[in-house]
């Protein structure tokens, strides 16, 4: 199953929020709705959850080479 990401940095806000939430879709929708209510003063409604679900992106996870830790961030390597 593809993990999903909700990232506040994609949307302008007065608080300049930088939170990113990732996990299985239902987990992310639930956590993002709770965050939207507690931090951004939204009301938890079915419409809010539909909007959150529509803005989710697939999580991009870099490949980890066999037999070792991942390379330093930004470094390119061959598998």
Helices and strands as residue ranges (DSSP letters): E 4-7, G 8-10, E 20-23, H 25-40, H 46-55, E 57-58
